[in-house]
Amino acid sequence: MRDLVEVEFDPADVAIIPGRAPAKARRGRTVTVNRAESPLSWLAARGLVDARQVEAGERLRRDYEIAQLGPRVTMHWDSVRVDGGGGDDADPTLAHVAAKRRFDAAIAATGSGLSDILWRVVCAGEAIPAAERALGWPGRAGRLVLGLALDRLADHYRLM
């Protein structure tokens, strides 16, 4: 299923929530996103989660991706410095470590009972029914618990 929408990115490459006006008029790049691709965006497109919850989930997913916590599908192709000289360019490892710390703090803030569904849906991209089955939960419990987890995550990020 394809549910395509144009999403504008601000200069810091942070997604602006579709249907929500940016704080000030900015001209940034736009990309076409399939909202049916992410379970969180699928829920947002149907009005089942609010913009605050989506923003919190996207922040968590961004840290998850920057920290490269997902499974590797192929060989590690990052460039390796051979000369051993000290350069002035920023070390990408520091970004990974900082993102991992932010991710761990956010997961800890949501709590052990809520972080399971949060990780499965937001980071791993599982559909809610699949996450419910994997966790051994009854049907329709996942959306309620995910909403609570996203609220707690938004509180951690101090989103209004």
Secondary structure, DSSP 8 states (H G I E B T S, - for coil): ---EEEEEB-TT--B--TTS--SS-----EEEEETTSSHHHHHHHTTSS-HHHHHHHHHHHHHHHHTT-S--SS--------S----SS--HHHHHHHHHHHHHHHHHHH-HHHHHHHIIIIIS---HHHHHHHHT--TTHHHHHHHHHHHHHHHHTT--
